[in-house]
Amino acid sequence: MAIGTATGWDPFVDASPEPDDAGLRRREELAFVEPARNLDSEVRESVSRSIQSTFPRPVAILLEAFVTWVSGCPHVGQRPLVRRSKLVYTVEAFGGFILFVALGAVAWRTGFWYLLPLIWLALAGRGWALFNIFHHATHQTLFASDRVNRTLAFWSSIISFSSSLDSYRKEHIQSHHTRAICTYDDLEAPFMPLGFPPGQPKSFYYRRLAWLICTPWTYLSYTRYRLWDWQRNDPWLRKGTLWGFAAVLVGLAVGFHQVSTLLLAYVVPMFVIFNVTGLVGTFSEHHWGTLIERPARLRMVLLLQSRFLLDAAPDRDQPRLRRIGGWALWTLRFLCYHLPVRVAVLPGDSMHHDHHHRHPRTEQWTLSTFERFEHVQHGCPGFHDYPHSHAWSLGEAIDRVFTRMSAAAPPPAAVLARRDAEAKARQQRWQRLRNLAPGRRAGRLPPSTSVPGAPVPLHRTATPRRGSPRPVLGSDLD
């Protein structure tokens, strides 16, 4: 399979679909044709040429390092300015989380409340940094000691109210990193529980995403999952620790008359902003529910993308005033769009999700920016015939996901029937709870239970079932 990065890449150029479904299959295949800009680094190189031709070398080196950190893509020949170790990443995650909770409390108590939105974004990002630590502990690529990994995963999940290491490992390793990835059997796949069935118009997905972000039922459901559903089957030590931590937070806030501080410094950023960043992050990394019938190895390559954050430099041949205006807009987007996304949505190595799935056990994840770029330049070990693909903004990444989901086949009848049964079971559970409330009559169900595809939180969105697919290696995905 040739890699045509100069003119783009059609991964199905040699495919010969069956006549009865040729039209539908080719429609989905065409959605995965990659233009050259999503395969190469010309966008990054255009910025690098402008920086190096404008600034003295010492300044250019610092600017290049900053642009690389924000964008996630180095330029040709660049080397890491600073090599951060796994220990540094871990300290930054825990220390940054505590620091921004404290800064939020101080900002509110001292009258600098207008700084809270910036602090919320930073704290949400530190929450995802903690999840990255938790995630690498799941893959046993954090530290050599399993005890240290478990301890760090335990406390990162406690202070961020997420699932336990063992339950997440069951879903993530035994389902998501297998042939089931992004299918209806992927226990970690959120697209059906969140109401994003493949085969819908792209506008449907945008409206659904906006509805999930705007409706309070999303956050109420998410809170219930984090405080109860994720924890109820865990050992009592973990349940007691998490619920005890929540009780201590509430007790201290009430005892010292700091309820508003707790809400604005911890609850809002971690139970609202964190959820919003999780939604846009989830629907920008995987092409959910697509290429269902394709070989597993090909699916694993095509269903993933990196999310770079950069715009091409303005054309240097433009008239002077247009060039100045172009750079003003470039700077505004870089500082007010790409930088907040990097901080709040894609911290650490989460930008290079395709690289992670190709090499989930790599010990060089702290340098994934440069390791992935080396694979782009010199070939990816084990995947030489398959180029990496990427988007150049969060919005473009989401649009690519929705475009490909829209081109996919609709869910089969068995999946829809199972979904309807789960929705009916939720309705019955809610009705039983309403009937238990004194003085309450049975009434209309809230949107979170009466609407098919009601919002449920990320990472634990599917009900675990028996017979999870076995884990496979990249070389086994044929």
ZIBELSUL-V695720 format. One line per field, one symbol per residue. phi: phi as a letter, one per 20 degrees, with the letter a starting at -180 (. if undefined). psi: psi as a letter, one per 20 degrees, with the letter a starting at -180 (. if undefined). burial: b if it has 24 or more other ideal C-beta (glycine too) atoms within 12 Angstrom, else e. A space follows every 50 residues. Layout:
phi->???
psi->???
burial->???
//
This chain:
phi->.fdeffdobdfdfdfcffgfcffffffffffdfefffecddfgfffffff ffeddfgffffffffffffffncfefnfcgfcdeefffgfffffffffff fffffffffdneffeggffffffffffffffffgffffeldecfefffff fffffffffdldfeffffffffeecfecfegmefeffdfeffgencffne gffffffffffffeeffgffffffffecffdfeegfffgfffffffffgf fffffdlcfffffeecfffedcfgffffffffecdcefmdlgeegffffg feecbececadffgffefggfffffffffgffffedcffgfffedcfmef fdffffffcfdfedffdfgefffffffdnegncfecffcbddafffffff ffffffefffffffffffffffffffffffffffffffmddfbfffgfce egmgfcffmcedfgcfmffffcegfeed
psi->oqomihjapoikhjqnqqhhkgggghghghijpprhhjhakhghhhgghg ghihqqggghgggggghggghjorrpiqqphpoprhggggggggghgggh gghggggghjjlhiighghggghghhghghhgggghhgikjfrhphgggh gghghhhgijlarrgghhhggggighlaiipjaijoiipihghikmprjq qhhghghgghghhhphhghgggggghhfghihjrqhggghgghhgghggg gggghjlkghggghiggghiifghhghhghghkihqnpkqkhjrqhgggh ghjqqqnqnqqqqqpijqqgghgghghggggghghifgghggghhmrcji hmhhhghhmijpikhikhghgghhhggjpppilhioqqqqrjrgghgghg ghghhhirqrqrhhghghghghghhgggghggghhhppjpqpapqrhihi ppkqpqrrhliqpprqlqqqqqrhiim.
burial->eebebeeebbbbeeeeeeeeeeeebeebbebbbbbebbbbbbbbbbbbeb bbeeeeeeeeeebbbbbbbbbbbbbeebeeeeeeebeebbebbbebbbeb bebbbebbeeeeeeebebbbbbbbbbbbbbbbbbbbbbbbbbeeeeeebb ebbbbbbbbbbbbbbbbbbbbbbbbbbbbbbbbbbbbbbbbbbbbbbbbb ebeebbebbebbbebebbbbbbbbbbbebbbeebeeebbeebeebbeebe eeeeeeeeeebbebbbbbbbbbbbbbbbbbbbbbbbbbbbbbebebbbbb bbbbbbbbbbbbbbeeeeeeeeeeebbeebeebbeebbbbbbbbbbbbbb bbbbbbbbbbebebbbbbbbbbbbbbeeebeebeebbbbbbbbbbbbbbb bbbbbbbbbbbeeebeeebeebbeebbeebeeeeeeeeeeeeeeeebbbe bbbbbbbbbbbbebeeebbeebebeebe
//
